[in-house]
Amino acid sequence: MGWFESLFATFIKKHPEWDGAERRQAFRIKCDFEVEIQAPGCSYLAACLDAGPQGLRMRVRGPFVKKVLRRAQPIRLRYVEPLYGAELDTVSAAIRWVRRDGEQMFTMAVGFEDTIENLKRSWVKPILQKVFKAGSRKNQRQHMRARCQLTGKAVIDGQRVDIKVTDVSTSGARLSALQPMAIGSIFEMEFEKVIQRAVVRRCQPDYGVYRIGVAFSPDAAARAKILTLVKRLVEMSRMMNG
């Protein structure tokens, strides 16, 4: 069990869209709180832009000190508001990347480097728990995903190709087909009375078939139909699995 699961095990159980390590790694939520960055010989007040299981992305104002603001630099993050229900206001972290956005302005990403016990006792648990709960409700539809076995058609260069949809969400799907699709190619697919344009992100051979990952193009009408379909598939799965 990873550090995030250790901190938020109860929360994850209540939110099935968090199931799967890949989803948790990629999941990021917009946020709006401030922390103080404590670095060797300097400190900054940073506005947090988004948070994920691995750390934070922040907008910072202040002088750019090259020898300090570099990848892998150890830092400390102090929560600047009054704390209730947390013992520690400061945790260890490290800079992942820094991007200068102008004079006296830069964006940086940091990763948590403290022990699980310290993270549990610090501001990280209550603050991020609050952020993730709010963001989960807002983004639940976007991240809901269902496994399935749905037949369909794809129109590629004017030719219709049989496909099988094995996993679907409102943002994309996983398919299998007897012929490959070029990464980056755009095509139209039809399944379960849904017509959706998609772009190929992955295509790998697998014992006579090709496993294909696609991202859907924005389409409000198709998205609404897919959301209804995903909800139905998820509910069916829950009923079958008891």
Residue pairs with C-beta under 8 A, 6 or more apart in sequence:
1 9
2 21
2 24
2 53
3 53
3 112
3 116
3 119
4 24
4 53
5 12
5 24
6 116
6 120
7 116
7 119
7 120
7 124
7 125
7 128
7 129
8 125
8 129
8 132
11 18
11 129
11 132
11 133
12 18
12 19
12 24
15 136
15 140
16 234
17 23
17 136
17 140
17 143
17 144
17 145
18 24
18 27
18 136
23 143
23 145
24 53
25 52
25 53
25 54
26 52
27 52
27 53
27 143
28 50
28 51
28 52
28 57
29 50
29 51
29 52
29 131
29 132
29 134
29 135
29 136
29 139
30 49
30 50
30 135
31 48
31 49
31 50
31 51
31 56
31 131
31 135
32 47
32 48
33 47
33 48
33 79
33 81
33 127
33 131
34 45
34 46
34 47
34 48
34 80
34 81
35 45
35 46
35 48
35 56
35 58
35 77
35 78
35 79
35 80
36 43
36 44
36 45
36 46
36 77
36 78
36 80
37 43
37 44
37 45
37 46
37 58
37 60
37 75
37 76
37 77
37 110
38 75
38 76
38 77
38 78
38 90
39 65
39 68
39 69
39 73
39 75
39 76
40 68
40 73
41 65
41 68
42 62
42 63
42 65
42 68
44 60
44 61
44 62
45 60
45 61
45 62
45 80
46 58
46 59
46 60
46 108
47 58
47 59
47 60
48 56
48 57
48 58
49 56
49 57
49 58
49 59
49 107
50 56
50 57
51 57
51 128
51 131
51 132
54 111
54 112
55 93
55 96
55 109
55 110
55 111
55 112
56 77
56 109
56 110
57 107
57 108
57 109
58 107
58 108
58 109
58 110
59 101
59 105
59 106
59 107
60 105
60 106
60 107
60 108
61 104
61 105
62 104
63 104
64 100
64 104
64 106
69 95
69 98
69 106
69 108
70 95
70 98
71 95
71 96
71 97
71 98
72 94
72 95
73 94
73 95
74 92
74 93
74 94
74 113
75 92
75 93
75 94
75 95
75 110
76 90
76 91
76 92
76 93
77 90
77 91
77 92
77 93
77 110
78 89
78 90
79 86
79 89
79 90
79 122
79 123
79 127
83 89
83 123
84 126
85 126
86 121
86 122
86 123
86 125
86 126
87 121
87 122
88 118
88 121
88 122
88 123
89 122
89 123
90 122
91 112
91 114
91 118
91 119
91 122
91 123
91 124
92 112
92 113
92 114
92 118
93 110
93 111
93 112
93 113
93 114
94 110
94 111
94 113
95 108
95 109
95 110
96 108
96 109
96 110
96 111
97 108
97 109
98 106
98 107
98 108
99 106
99 107
99 108
100 106
101 107
112 119
112 124
114 122
114 124
119 125
141 170
141 227
142 169
142 170
142 171
143 169
143 171
144 169
144 170
144 227
144 230
144 231
144 234
145 167
145 168
145 169
145 230
146 167
146 168
146 169
146 229
146 230
146 233
146 234
146 237
147 166
147 167
147 233
147 237
148 165
148 166
148 167
148 168
148 233
149 164
149 165
149 166
150 164
150 165
150 168
150 191
150 192
151 162
151 163
151 164
151 165
151 191
152 162
152 163
152 164
152 165
152 189
152 190
152 191
152 192
153 160
153 161
153 162
153 163
153 189
153 190
153 191
154 160
154 161
154 163
154 175
154 177
154 181
154 187
154 188
154 189
154 190
155 161
155 187
155 188
155 189
155 190
156 181
156 185
156 187
161 177
161 178
161 179
162 177
162 178
163 175
163 176
163 177
163 189
163 191
163 212
164 175
164 176
164 177
165 173
165 174
165 175
165 191
166 174
166 175
166 176
167 173
167 174
168 174
168 226
168 229
168 230
168 233
169 226
169 230
170 216
170 223
170 226
170 227
170 230
171 215
171 216
172 198
172 201
172 213
172 214
172 215
172 216
173 189
173 198
173 213
173 214
173 216
174 211
174 212
174 213
174 214
175 189
175 211
175 212
175 213
175 214
176 206
176 209
176 210
176 211
176 212
177 209
177 210
177 212
178 208
178 209
178 210
179 210
180 203
180 205
180 210
180 212
181 187
181 200
181 203
181 210
181 212
182 200
182 203
183 200
183 201
183 202
183 203
184 199
184 200
185 199
185 200
186 197
186 198
186 199
186 200
186 217
187 197
187 198
187 200
188 195
188 196
188 197
188 198
189 195
189 196
189 197
189 198
189 214
190 196
192 229
193 225
194 222
194 225
194 226
194 229
195 222
196 216
196 217
196 219
196 222
196 226
197 216
197 217
197 219
198 214
198 215
198 216
198 217
199 214
199 215
199 217
200 212
200 213
200 214
201 213
201 214
201 215
202 211
202 212
202 213
203 210
203 211
203 212
203 213
204 210
204 211
204 212
205 211
216 222
216 223
216 226
